Amino acid sequence: MNSRNLRLLAIVGMSVGLTACAATTNMLEQPGDAKFGEANRQTMMAQVIDPDPQYDKPAVTSGEVGEQAVTRYREGKVTKPATQTTTSGSSSTGSSGPN
């Protein structure tokens, strides 16, 4: 293969590659594909974090509280949560006797 054909092949390859990049759309501008329904778009948008959240009250926090938590963790003084049970009663094998 001569250098002219190789150069032409490289140019065609790069052209195809560039057109693939230009054809993509932003998912936030047009969520989902036209082949999918509203449920798919709603599910996708539910997974996107709100870039400008609005809160009723300002967040109350300080670096001191975080520092105290890290210190307790490093010293092994973290309070373990209480164990909770989610079921009550007894279990059985489901057998009613000999067959």
Beta strands, then each sheet from edge to edge (+ up, - down):
end
